[in-house]
Amino acid sequence: MKQVSAKIISNTEVMPGCYLLCAEAPDIAAMAGPGQFVMVKCGDKLTLRRPFSITSVTNSGLYILYSLIGKGTLWLTQRRKGKELDLLGPLGNGFYIEPATKNLLLVAGGIGVAPLVFLAQQAIGREKSVTLLLGARTAAGLYPTKFLPAGVQTVVTTEDGSRSRKGMVSDILPDYTDQADQIYACGPVAMYQAIAEQIQKQKKEKSIQVSLEIRMGCGLGACYSCSIKTKNGMKQVCQDGPVFDMNEIIWQEVKI
Ligand SMILES: Cc1cc2nc3c(=O)[nH]c(=O)nc-3n(C[C@H](O)[C@H](O)[C@H](O)COP(=O)(O)OP(=O)(O)OC[C@H]3O[C@@H](n4cnc5c(N)ncnc54)[C@H](O)[C@@H]3O)c2cc1C
């Protein structure tokens, strides 16, 4: 883990209210794995850092895909190319690809695509096949496929039917689970609940790795603000996660 002052290479709105930021941070990028995150100082004054998944890495830097939510992310949208950004990372326990896995199924709800892009990047680099089920409320909320690594097979759903199939991304999941060796998901809790129901209906013993975006203070395991009760006892999302096996989570205990 490193704390660096990273120069912003670009910070562009890629979907309404959603920005893709590239920062020059080769040390963090070299250490990072998919599902890990960085804590970003979002303000000039004394301010809590905000956690963001690493969306992808290059030799010289990393990308963050973020939604404009409140004070911190508003400040971030105003940081222009050439400005410095205080980053701490990589942090947390990320996604794991079994060496024997050939086919990965990725399920993304809205901005939840953020950590899955990096996972797809790593999997393609290891010559695995990647199918991404990409869902959003409307076509405008779909992550542009031009930013996805080449070779990812993408299947799109929108809740209002404004692009491709109408419905939730979890509706089409049963059509793809058989061919998947491993399944990964990131999105709202409601999506995880729908996925869990679908898998139960299919009576499949599939493990699904999910990334939990719980509110957190320090990101370092010191403040315990992101503690959750799991089937295996208390866990800190920032250190034990943010990636967990879906079966381990007691969803009633998860408060985002
Ligand atoms: C491991 C992890 C990875 C994340 N990855 C991404 C990502 O890739 N892209 C993205 O857009 N967002 C991501 N988030 C959520 C992101 O951290 C919040 O949207 C952001 O902190 C909001 O800050 P704000 O000051 O603009 O909002 P405010 O609402 O003003 O924030 C108030 C406080 O609540 C916290 N907070 C608010 N919403 C969330 C949330 N959903 N999760 C955690 N803390 C929150 C902030 O840290 C802050 O301290 C991630 C969260 C976690 C825990």
The ligand as a Tripos MOL2 file, in Angstrom:
@<TRIPOS>MOLECULE
LIG
   53    58     1     0     0
SMALL
NO_CHARGES

@<TRIPOS>ATOM
      1 C1        -14.9060   -0.4330   -1.5710 C.3       1 LIG1
      2 C2        -15.7130    0.6560   -2.2100 C.ar      1 LIG1
      3 C3        -15.5710    0.8730   -3.5670 C.ar      1 LIG1
      4 C4        -16.3070    1.8950   -4.1830 C.ar      1 LIG1
      5 N1        -16.1430    2.0870   -5.5070 N.ar      1 LIG1
      6 C5        -16.8210    3.0460   -6.1240 C.ar      1 LIG1
      7 C6        -16.6480    3.2530   -7.5230 C.ar      1 LIG1
      8 O1        -15.8700    2.5710   -8.1870 O.2       1 LIG1
      9 N2        -17.3550    4.2680   -8.0890 N.ar      1 LIG1
     10 C7        -18.2280    5.0430   -7.3780 C.ar      1 LIG1
     11 O2        -18.8490    5.9280   -7.9470 O.2       1 LIG1
     12 N3        -18.4070    4.8630   -6.0640 N.ar      1 LIG1
     13 C8        -17.7330    3.8890   -5.4190 C.ar      1 LIG1
     14 N4        -17.9110    3.7180   -4.0820 N.ar      1 LIG1
     15 C9        -18.8200    4.6190   -3.3650 C.3       1 LIG1
     16 C10       -18.1190    5.9620   -3.1180 C.3       1 LIG1
     17 O3        -17.1280    5.7870   -2.1410 O.3       1 LIG1
     18 C11       -19.1270    7.0260   -2.6630 C.3       1 LIG1
     19 O4        -20.0370    7.2560   -3.7010 O.3       1 LIG1
     20 C12       -18.4310    8.3220   -2.3120 C.3       1 LIG1
     21 O5        -17.6930    8.1320   -1.1280 O.3       1 LIG1
     22 C13       -19.4350    9.4340   -2.1170 C.3       1 LIG1
     23 O6        -18.7520   10.5650   -1.6140 O.3       1 LIG1
     24 P1        -19.3860   12.0160   -1.6090 P.3       1 LIG1
     25 O7        -18.6110   12.8650   -0.6760 O.co2     1 LIG1
     26 O8        -19.5440   12.5160   -2.9940 O.co2     1 LIG1
     27 O9        -20.8370   11.7620   -1.0760 O.3       1 LIG1
     28 P2        -21.4530   12.1090    0.3440 P.3       1 LIG1
     29 O10       -22.8070   11.4920    0.3550 O.co2     1 LIG1
     30 O11       -21.3640   13.5900    0.5730 O.co2     1 LIG1
     31 O12       -20.5580   11.3420    1.3530 O.3       1 LIG1
     32 C14       -20.7870   11.3870    2.7190 C.3       1 LIG1
     33 C15       -20.0270   10.3020    3.3700 C.3       1 LIG1
     34 O13       -20.5970    9.0330    3.0810 O.3       1 LIG1
     35 C16       -19.6860    8.1680    2.4430 C.3       1 LIG1
     36 N5        -20.4460    7.4940    1.3720 N.ar      1 LIG1
     37 C17       -21.4730    7.9860    0.6650 C.ar      1 LIG1
     38 N6        -21.9580    7.1030   -0.1840 N.ar      1 LIG1
     39 C18       -21.2280    5.9760   -0.0250 C.ar      1 LIG1
     40 C19       -21.2510    4.6680   -0.6200 C.ar      1 LIG1
     41 N7        -22.1200    4.3190   -1.5510 N.pl3     1 LIG1
     42 N8        -20.3080    3.8050   -0.2230 N.ar      1 LIG1
     43 C20       -19.4220    4.1370    0.7120 C.ar      1 LIG1
     44 N9        -19.3640    5.3280    1.3080 N.ar      1 LIG1
     45 C21       -20.2420    6.2320    0.9520 C.ar      1 LIG1
     46 C22       -18.5230    9.0180    1.9980 C.3       1 LIG1
     47 O14       -17.2830    8.3200    2.1680 O.3       1 LIG1
     48 C23       -18.5840   10.2160    2.9230 C.3       1 LIG1
     49 O15       -17.8000   10.0350    4.0710 O.3       1 LIG1
     50 C24       -17.2050    2.7130   -3.4220 C.ar      1 LIG1
     51 C25       -17.3440    2.4720   -2.0600 C.ar      1 LIG1
     52 C26       -16.6250    1.4520   -1.4720 C.ar      1 LIG1
     53 C27       -16.7750    1.2060   -0.0110 C.3       1 LIG1
@<TRIPOS>BOND
     1     1     2 1
     2     2     3 ar
     3     2    52 ar
     4     3     4 ar
     5     4     5 ar
     6     4    50 ar
     7     5     6 ar
     8     6     7 ar
     9     6    13 1
    10     7     8 2
    11     7     9 ar
    12     9    10 ar
    13    10    11 2
    14    10    12 ar
    15    12    13 ar
    16    13    14 ar
    17    14    15 1
    18    14    50 ar
    19    15    16 1
    20    16    17 1
    21    16    18 1
    22    18    19 1
    23    18    20 1
    24    20    21 1
    25    20    22 1
    26    22    23 1
    27    23    24 1
    28    24    25 2
    29    24    26 1
    30    24    27 1
    31    27    28 1
    32    28    29 2
    33    28    30 1
    34    28    31 1
    35    31    32 1
    36    32    33 1
    37    33    34 1
    38    33    48 1
    39    34    35 1
    40    35    36 1
    41    35    46 1
    42    36    37 ar
    43    36    45 ar
    44    37    38 ar
    45    38    39 ar
    46    39    40 ar
    47    39    45 ar
    48    40    41 1
    49    40    42 ar
    50    42    43 ar
    51    43    44 ar
    52    44    45 ar
    53    46    47 1
    54    46    48 1
    55    48    49 1
    56    50    51 ar
    57    51    52 ar
    58    52    53 1
@<TRIPOS>SUBSTRUCTURE
     1 LIG1         1 GROUP 0 **** ****
